[in-house]
Amino acid sequence: MNTNYNVGDLIYDVDIYDGMNTNLNDLQFYKRWLPKNKDARILELCCGTGRLTLPIAKDGYAICGVDYTASMLEQAKAKAAEEKLDIKYIEADIRTLDLPDKYDLIFIPFNSIHHLYKNEDLFKALSVVKNHLKNEGLFLLDCFNPNIKFIIEREKEQKEIADYTTKDGRNVLIKEIMTYENKTQINRIEWHYYINGVFDSIQNLDMRLFFPQELDAYLKWNGFNIINKFGSFDDDPFNDKSDKQIFVCQKLIQ
């Protein structure tokens, strides 16, 4: 069994990434949970190219973005400079992050926890969150609600999932196929890239799946009280048909 989990380099090509990820359907959800006090400290983990940090900073909040990928952060910094926004971006691993500040709100958006492949990775990241969160602060995260039927269908044949033109003028077509590993709970996703009409490469996008009761328990075991659990960014209650698991938590005070 392949135990080398990875995300392909082309997936982190910033222009290809930004061209694909233009959807901001989660932004208003995260904004609804921002503190009323504009002096509050906000921390986004796995911030990418600034998709959410930038609009939140435009609203006058002091927000810091952390990401593991240097190219993503360079793009985020360039966007912030263009908008004349003062945003601190930090290159770091969220499993070992150690900052001097405490934050009023910390969030991990955009399904990013699916790249924490082992329980120990998740628990380290949750420990980092707890250590950086103020006692009355909030911790928010979102991820997929695993859909085994969907995965089975996607194992049968390639499906086109994206067709767009990047800022630098490349036409990008992406086809997807996946294989689920029961033992590891890893969904092995392959993205087949066609650039300007020509096949370019196959890029891996491995994602650890977290089942609902499992993730609820992990949050509680790691010192968080789940205040709300939603099934959509419209605040719909989580249920059997929900595509998403969206959490609003506070850390338990010892």
C-alpha positions as CSV (number, residue, x, y, z in Angstrom):
1,M,0.0,0.0,0.0
2,N,1.3,3.4,-0.9
3,T,1.9,5.4,2.3
4,N,3.5,8.5,0.7
5,Y,0.9,11.2,0.8
6,N,1.3,14.2,-1.4
7,V,-0.2,17.1,-3.4
8,G,1.2,17.6,-6.9
9,D,3.4,20.6,-7.6
10,L,1.2,21.8,-10.5
11,I,-1.8,22.1,-8.0
12,Y,0.3,24.8,-6.2
13,D,1.1,26.7,-9.4
14,V,-0.4,30.0,-8.1
15,D,-2.0,31.1,-11.4
16,I,-3.6,27.7,-11.9
17,Y,-4.6,27.6,-8.3
18,D,-6.2,31.1,-8.4
19,G,-7.9,30.4,-11.7
20,M,-9.6,27.4,-10.3
21,N,-10.4,28.7,-6.8
22,T,-12.5,31.8,-7.4
23,N,-15.5,30.7,-5.4
24,L,-16.1,32.8,-2.2
25,N,-19.2,31.1,-1.0
26,D,-17.6,30.5,2.4
27,L,-16.5,34.1,2.9
28,Q,-19.7,35.5,4.4
29,F,-19.9,32.5,6.8
30,Y,-16.5,33.3,8.2
31,K,-17.3,37.0,8.3
32,R,-20.4,36.3,10.4
33,W,-18.3,34.9,13.2
34,L,-15.7,37.7,13.2
35,P,-15.5,39.5,16.5
36,K,-17.4,42.9,16.6
37,N,-14.2,44.5,18.0
38,K,-12.0,45.5,15.0
39,D,-9.0,45.4,17.4
40,A,-9.4,41.6,17.6
41,R,-6.6,39.4,16.4
42,I,-7.5,36.9,13.6
43,L,-5.4,33.9,12.4
44,E,-6.0,31.9,9.3
45,L,-4.2,28.6,9.0
46,C,-3.6,27.3,5.4
47,C,-4.4,30.7,3.9
48,G,-3.2,29.9,0.4
49,T,-2.9,33.0,-1.8
50,G,-5.1,35.1,0.4
51,R,-8.5,34.3,-0.9
52,L,-10.1,35.0,2.6
53,T,-7.4,37.0,4.4
54,L,-7.6,39.8,1.8
55,P,-11.3,40.6,2.0
56,I,-11.3,40.2,5.8
57,A,-8.3,42.7,6.1
58,K,-10.3,45.1,3.8
59,D,-13.0,45.1,6.5
60,G,-10.4,46.6,8.9
61,Y,-9.4,43.5,10.8
62,A,-5.8,42.6,11.9
63,I,-5.5,39.2,10.3
64,C,-2.4,37.0,10.0
65,G,-2.1,34.2,7.4
66,V,-0.1,31.1,7.7
67,D,0.7,28.6,4.9
68,Y,3.3,25.9,4.3
69,T,3.9,26.8,0.6
70,A,6.2,29.6,-0.3
71,S,4.7,30.3,-3.7
72,M,1.3,30.7,-2.3
73,L,2.5,33.2,0.3
74,E,4.4,35.2,-2.4
75,Q,1.2,35.5,-4.4
76,A,-0.7,36.5,-1.2
77,K,1.9,39.2,-0.4
78,A,1.8,40.6,-3.9
79,K,-2.0,40.9,-3.8
80,A,-1.9,42.6,-0.4
81,A,0.7,45.1,-1.6
82,E,-1.5,45.8,-4.7
83,E,-4.4,46.5,-2.4
84,K,-2.2,48.5,0.0
85,L,-3.2,46.1,2.9
86,D,-0.9,45.4,5.8
87,I,-1.2,41.6,6.3
88,K,1.4,39.5,8.0
89,Y,2.0,36.3,6.2
90,I,4.0,33.5,7.7
91,E,5.5,30.4,6.1
92,A,5.1,27.5,8.6
93,D,3.8,24.0,9.3
94,I,0.6,24.3,11.2
95,R,1.6,21.2,13.2
96,T,4.6,23.0,14.7
97,L,3.6,26.7,14.6
98,D,4.7,28.7,17.6
99,L,3.8,32.4,17.5
100,P,4.1,34.9,20.5
101,D,0.5,36.1,20.1
102,K,-2.9,34.8,21.2
103,Y,-5.9,35.2,18.9
104,D,-9.6,35.9,19.2
105,L,-10.5,33.8,16.2
106,I,-8.6,31.1,14.4
107,F,-9.9,29.3,11.4
108,I,-8.8,26.5,9.0
109,P,-11.0,26.9,5.8
110,F,-11.3,25.3,2.4
111,N,-11.1,21.6,3.4
112,S,-7.5,22.1,4.4
113,I,-7.5,19.6,7.2
114,H,-7.9,16.8,4.6
115,H,-4.1,17.2,4.1
116,L,-3.5,16.1,7.7
117,Y,-3.2,12.5,6.8
118,K,-2.6,10.8,10.2
119,N,-4.3,11.3,13.5
120,E,-1.1,12.5,15.0
121,D,-0.9,15.2,12.4
122,L,-4.4,16.4,13.2
123,F,-3.9,16.3,16.9
124,K,-0.7,18.4,16.6
125,A,-2.5,21.0,14.6
126,L,-5.4,21.1,17.1
127,S,-2.8,21.5,19.9
128,V,-1.3,24.5,18.0
129,V,-4.8,26.0,17.6
130,K,-5.5,25.6,21.3
131,N,-2.2,27.1,22.3
132,H,-2.7,30.2,20.2
133,L,-6.4,30.8,21.1
134,K,-7.6,33.2,23.7
135,N,-9.8,31.7,26.4
136,E,-13.0,33.2,25.0
137,G,-11.8,32.8,21.4
138,L,-13.4,30.8,18.6
139,F,-12.0,28.1,16.4
140,L,-13.7,27.5,13.0
141,L,-13.0,24.9,10.4
142,D,-14.7,23.2,7.4
143,C,-14.2,20.0,5.6
144,F,-16.2,17.5,3.5
145,N,-18.7,15.1,4.8
146,P,-17.5,11.8,3.2
147,N,-19.8,10.5,0.6
148,I,-18.9,6.9,-0.3
149,K,-21.4,6.6,-3.1
150,F,-19.8,9.7,-4.8
151,I,-16.3,8.2,-4.4
152,I,-17.4,4.9,-5.9
153,E,-18.8,6.7,-9.0
154,R,-15.6,8.7,-9.3
155,E,-13.5,5.5,-9.3
156,K,-15.2,4.2,-12.4
157,E,-14.0,6.8,-15.0
158,Q,-12.5,10.3,-15.3
159,K,-14.8,13.2,-14.9
160,E,-14.1,16.8,-16.0
161,I,-14.1,19.1,-13.0
162,A,-12.6,22.3,-14.3
163,D,-12.1,24.2,-17.6
164,Y,-10.8,27.8,-17.3
165,T,-8.2,30.3,-18.5
166,T,-5.5,31.5,-16.0
167,K,-4.4,35.1,-15.5
168,D,-1.3,34.4,-17.5
169,G,-3.3,33.1,-20.5
170,R,-3.2,29.3,-20.1
171,N,-6.3,27.3,-20.9
172,V,-6.6,24.6,-18.2
173,L,-8.7,21.5,-18.4
174,I,-8.7,19.1,-15.4
175,K,-10.2,15.6,-15.3
176,E,-10.4,13.7,-12.1
177,I,-10.4,10.0,-11.0
178,M,-10.1,8.7,-7.5
179,T,-9.4,5.5,-5.4
180,Y,-10.4,5.2,-1.8
181,E,-8.1,3.3,0.7
182,N,-10.3,1.9,3.5
183,K,-7.4,1.2,5.8
184,T,-5.9,4.7,5.8
185,Q,-9.2,6.6,5.0
186,I,-7.2,8.3,2.3
187,N,-8.9,9.3,-0.9
188,R,-6.3,9.0,-3.6
189,I,-7.3,11.6,-6.2
190,E,-5.6,12.1,-9.5
191,W,-6.0,15.3,-11.5
192,H,-5.2,14.9,-15.2
193,Y,-4.1,18.3,-16.5
194,Y,-4.5,19.4,-20.1
195,I,-2.8,22.8,-20.8
196,N,-3.8,24.7,-24.0
197,G,-5.4,21.5,-25.4
198,V,-2.4,19.2,-24.7
199,F,-2.0,16.6,-22.0
200,D,0.5,17.9,-19.4
201,S,0.7,15.7,-16.4
202,I,-1.1,13.7,-13.7
203,Q,-1.0,15.4,-10.3
204,N,-1.9,13.7,-7.0
205,L,-4.3,15.3,-4.5
206,D,-4.4,12.9,-1.6
207,M,-7.1,13.7,1.0
208,R,-7.7,12.1,4.4
209,L,-11.4,11.7,5.0
210,F,-12.9,12.4,8.5
211,F,-16.2,10.8,9.3
212,P,-18.7,12.9,11.3
213,Q,-18.7,11.1,14.7
214,E,-15.0,10.6,14.4
215,L,-14.2,14.3,13.9
216,D,-16.6,15.3,16.6
217,A,-14.8,13.0,19.0
218,Y,-11.3,14.2,18.0
219,L,-12.2,17.8,18.6
220,K,-13.6,17.0,22.1
221,W,-10.6,14.8,23.0
222,N,-8.3,17.7,22.0
223,G,-9.9,20.2,24.3
224,F,-12.7,21.9,22.2
225,N,-16.3,22.4,22.8
226,I,-18.4,22.2,19.6
227,I,-20.8,25.2,19.8
228,N,-22.3,24.7,16.4
229,K,-22.0,22.2,13.6
230,F,-23.4,23.2,10.2
231,G,-23.9,21.3,7.0
232,S,-23.5,24.3,4.7
233,F,-22.2,27.9,4.7
234,D,-25.8,29.1,4.9
235,D,-26.0,27.8,8.5
236,D,-28.1,24.8,7.6
237,P,-28.0,22.2,10.5
238,F,-25.7,19.3,9.8
239,N,-27.5,16.2,8.6
240,D,-27.1,12.9,6.7
241,K,-27.3,14.7,3.3
242,S,-24.9,17.5,4.1
243,D,-21.9,18.0,1.8
244,K,-19.9,19.8,4.4
245,Q,-18.9,19.6,8.1
246,I,-18.5,23.1,9.4
247,F,-17.6,23.6,13.0
248,V,-17.7,26.5,15.4
249,C,-15.7,25.7,18.6
250,Q,-14.3,27.1,21.8
251,K,-11.5,25.6,23.7
252,L,-12.3,24.0,27.0
253,I,-10.9,25.9,30.0
254,Q,-9.0,23.5,32.3
